[in-house]
Amino acid sequence: MNGQDVKDLNVIIERLEQHETRTKEMRDDIKFIKENLFNPHEGLWSESRLNTQFRENTTRWRFPIGVGFISLAIKHVWDLFNGT
């Protein structure tokens, strides 16, 4: 092996080490993302489930409240015209 071959081999070894560290970083990042998305207690999946439950709960009381306000407005208009 001559000097150029040794330099080329060192460059290849250095690039492989960089690739290995980048692969570890990617693995850690993917693990972090996976944990934050699919953790059933603290992840995004749980937050979206809580959001869905909140929306279902608000639609349960939104309709009766709306009907009550509309009925109250109609009553006030009716009383205005009847002079009561």
Sequence and secondary structure as in RCSB ss.txt:
>XXXX:A:sequence
MNGQDVKDLNVIIERLEQHETRTKEMRDDIKFIKENLFNPHEGLWSESRLNTQFRENTTRWRFPIGVGFISLAIK
HVWDLFNGT
>XXXX:A:secstr
  HHHHHHHHHHHHHHHHHHHHHHHHHHHHHHHHHHHH TTTSHHHHHHHHHHHHHHHHHHHHHHHHHHHHHHHH
HHHHHHHT 
